Amino acid sequence: MDFSKECSELKEIYSVARRLKPIKRLGQHFLVDCRLALEVLRRLEELCPDRQCCVYELGSGLGSLTIFLRKYFNYVLCSEIDIRFTDYLRRRFLWDLVDIVASDGIPLIQSLKSNCVLVSNTPYIVSSQIVASVVKSSLKSAVLVLQSDVARKLAAPPGTPNYGRIAAFTRTFMRVELGNSYSPSSFRPKPEVWSTVVVLKRLREWSEDLKGYEDFLRCVFNQRKRLLAKRLKECVGMLPDGIDLSKIRVFSAEPELLLQLYLRSYR
């Protein structure tokens, strides 16, 4: 599929973005790099080869990704919290099957059905919140553009310096795959950090029975270099029978083991 027209439209968006004053508290950095947009679309194509997925774009901004999404998918649902852009987006996509919701997009994640896929050039200030919301939703997958350091933390395996509570929580429920990284010049205004494409794929369904799991991990990882057995006793007051934890430190514990320990401790 040829996206040369969309890449030309992205140049128009670049000129608009240069004239706009972003709202700092919203963490706005508008995507202006065609290579990045095409990689996001390619990742979505892998997740939805038949184009039958429900697609939800969180934070459409000026429509940098939307112009690509509307060509590949039959219908796109978008949210945008900045009301300055909602009328602009509705005019731009007036003749397309694109719905624009003027709203904070994060609460909408919980209402999405399992056949939907989330895509977002994620505002950095809410990236962890968005990832956690995806984990706790019915979504099977998501394609996000995140700060590179956040992306590395999400994908970090046990026993490595970047492995922590966020990685353990996310990787209990989702497979994390990293795409390419992009320099600040891929956005306007330029952020101070590089960004990386991240694909999340569902491994385990979320259940309300697990709503205490985050607090459990927060307590355990509060001292990530200590022996897991000691932290477990301090956090829940007991050690489960039949599991030898004597040589395992918190930062080397597999997500599967941590979930097993949580379930044994609270059931």
C-alpha positions in Angstrom: 0.0 0.0 0.0 1.4 3.4 -1.0 1.5 6.0 1.7 3.3 8.8 -0.2 0.2 11.0 -0.1 0.1 10.6 3.7 3.7 11.4 4.1 3.1 14.6 2.1 0.2 15.4 4.5 2.6 14.9 7.4 4.7 17.7 6.0 1.7 20.0 6.2 1.1 19.0 9.8 4.7 19.8 10.5 4.2 23.4 9.4 1.1 23.6 11.6 3.0 22.1 14.6 5.7 24.7 14.3 3.2 27.5 14.8 1.4 26.0 17.8 2.3 26.6 21.4 2.1 23.2 23.1 0.5 22.8 26.6 3.3 21.7 28.8 1.2 19.9 31.4 -0.2 17.7 28.6 3.3 16.6 27.4 2.6 17.4 23.8 5.1 16.4 21.2 3.6 16.1 17.7 4.9 13.3 15.5 6.3 14.7 12.2 8.4 11.7 11.0 7.0 9.6 8.2 9.3 6.7 9.0 8.0 6.5 12.6 4.4 6.7 11.4 5.0 3.9 8.9 6.6 1.7 11.5 3.6 2.1 13.8 1.3 1.2 11.0 3.5 -1.8 10.1 3.2 -3.1 13.7 -0.5 -2.6 13.5 -0.7 -4.5 10.3 1.1 -7.5 11.9 -1.5 -7.4 14.7 -4.5 -6.9 12.4 -3.6 -8.4 9.0 -7.3 -8.7 8.0 -8.0 -5.0 8.9 -10.9 -6.1 11.0 -9.6 -4.8 14.4 -11.3 -2.0 16.2 -8.6 0.7 16.3 -8.5 3.3 19.1 -6.0 6.1 18.9 -5.4 7.8 22.2 -4.3 11.5 21.8 -4.7 12.2 18.1 -3.1 15.7 18.4 -2.9 17.1 14.9 -3.8 13.7 13.2 -0.2 12.7 12.4 -1.0 9.0 12.9 -4.7 9.3 12.1 -4.0 10.1 8.4 -2.2 6.7 8.1 -4.7 4.8 10.2 -7.8 5.9 8.2 -6.3 4.6 5.0 -5.5 1.1 6.3 -8.5 0.5 8.6 -12.2 0.9 7.8 -13.0 2.8 11.0 -10.9 4.6 13.6 -11.9 5.9 17.0 -9.8 8.8 18.3 -9.6 10.8 21.5 -8.0 14.2 22.1 -8.0 16.1 25.3 -6.9 19.5 23.9 -10.1 21.1 22.6 -8.0 23.4 20.4 -7.5 20.4 18.1 -10.9 18.7 18.1 -12.6 21.0 15.5 -9.4 20.9 13.4 -9.5 17.1 13.5 -13.2 16.9 12.6 -12.7 19.1 9.6 -9.7 17.2 8.4 -11.4 13.8 8.6 -14.9 15.0 7.7 -15.2 12.6 4.9 -13.5 9.6 6.6 -14.9 7.0 9.0 -13.0 8.6 11.8 -14.8 9.6 15.1 -13.1 12.2 17.3 -14.0 12.2 21.0 -13.1 15.3 22.9 -12.0 13.7 26.1 -9.2 12.4 28.3 -8.5 9.1 26.5 -7.3 7.0 29.3 -10.6 6.3 31.0 -12.0 5.1 27.7 -9.5 2.2 27.6 -11.5 0.2 30.1 -14.6 0.4 27.9 -12.9 -1.1 24.8 -13.6 -4.7 23.7 -11.0 -7.4 23.3 -11.0 -7.1 19.5 -9.7 -3.5 19.8 -6.1 -2.4 19.5 -4.7 0.7 21.1 -2.3 3.0 19.3 -0.8 6.2 20.7 2.1 8.6 20.3 2.0 8.6 24.1 2.3 11.8 26.1 5.4 11.1 28.2 3.9 12.4 31.4 1.2 9.7 31.4 3.0 6.8 29.7 3.1 4.6 32.8 -0.6 5.3 33.5 -1.5 4.3 29.9 0.5 1.1 30.1 -1.1 0.1 33.4 -4.6 0.9 31.9 -3.8 -1.4 28.9 -2.8 -4.2 31.3 -6.0 -3.8 33.3 -8.3 -3.7 30.2 -9.7 -6.3 27.8 -7.3 -5.3 25.0 -5.2 -8.0 23.4 -2.6 -5.6 22.1 -1.3 -2.0 21.8 1.3 -0.1 19.8 2.8 2.8 21.8 5.5 5.4 21.2 7.2 5.8 24.5 10.3 7.4 26.0 13.2 5.1 25.2 14.2 4.7 28.9 10.6 3.7 29.8 10.5 1.3 26.9 13.8 -0.3 28.1 12.4 -0.6 31.6 9.2 -2.3 30.3 11.2 -4.8 28.3 14.0 -5.5 30.9 14.4 -9.2 31.8 14.8 -10.2 35.5 18.3 -9.8 36.8 19.1 -6.7 34.8 19.6 -3.1 36.1 16.4 -1.9 34.4 14.2 -4.6 35.8 11.8 -3.3 38.4 8.2 -3.1 39.5 6.8 -1.7 36.2 8.5 -4.4 34.2 7.4 -7.2 36.5 3.8 -5.9 36.5 3.5 -5.4 32.8 5.3 -8.6 31.8 3.1 -10.7 34.1 0.2 -9.9 31.7 1.8 -8.7 28.4 4.6 -9.7 26.1 6.7 -6.6 25.4 8.4 -6.1 22.1 10.6 -3.2 21.2 10.8 -1.6 17.8 13.1 1.1 16.4 14.2 4.2 18.3 13.8 7.7 17.0 15.6 11.0 17.8 13.9 14.1 19.2 13.8 15.5 15.6 10.9 13.1 14.9 8.7 15.4 16.9 7.7 19.1 17.3 8.4 20.5 19.7 11.5 18.4 20.1 11.6 16.4 23.4 14.8 16.1 25.3 14.9 12.3 24.9 14.7 9.6 22.3 11.5 7.6 21.7 10.9 3.9 21.0 8.1 1.9 19.4 6.7 -0.6 21.9 4.3 -3.4 21.1 2.3 -5.1 23.9 0.6 -8.5 23.4 -1.7 -10.1 25.9 -0.3 -13.1 27.7 -2.7 -13.4 30.6 -6.2 -11.9 31.2 -6.6 -9.2 33.9 -9.0 -10.0 36.7 -10.3 -7.8 39.5 -9.1 -10.6 41.8 -5.6 -9.2 41.1 -6.2 -5.6 41.9 -3.9 -5.8 44.9 -1.0 -7.2 42.8 0.4 -3.7 42.0 0.6 -2.8 45.7 2.2 -6.1 46.4 4.9 -5.5 43.8 5.4 -1.9 45.0 6.2 -3.2 48.5 8.4 -6.0 47.3 10.4 -3.9 44.9 10.9 -1.1 47.4 14.2 -2.8 48.2 14.9 -4.6 45.0 18.4 -5.9 45.9 17.3 -7.7 49.1 16.5 -11.4 49.3 13.0 -12.0 48.0 12.2 -14.2 51.1 12.9 -11.3 53.5 10.9 -8.8 51.5 8.0 -11.2 51.2 7.9 -11.8 54.9 8.1 -8.0 55.5 5.3 -7.3 53.0 2.8 -10.1 53.7 4.1 -11.5 57.0 4.6 -15.1 55.7 6.4 -17.4 53.4 4.6 -19.9 51.1 5.3 -23.6 51.6 7.0 -25.6 48.9 9.0 -22.8 47.2 12.7 -22.3 47.9 13.4 -18.5 47.9 16.6 -18.6 49.8 18.9 -17.5 47.0 16.5 -15.3 44.9 16.8 -11.6 45.1 13.9 -9.3 44.3 15.4 -8.0 41.1 16.0 -11.5 39.7 12.5 -12.9 40.4 10.5 -13.9 37.3 7.1 -12.2 36.8 5.5 -15.7 36.9 7.0 -16.4 40.3 5.9 -13.1 41.7 2.4 -13.7 40.6 2.4 -17.2 42.1 3.7 -15.7 45.4 1.0 -13.1 45.4 -1.8 -15.6 44.8 -0.5 -17.9 47.5 -0.1 -15.1 50.0 -3.6 -13.6 49.5 -5.8 -16.6 48.8 
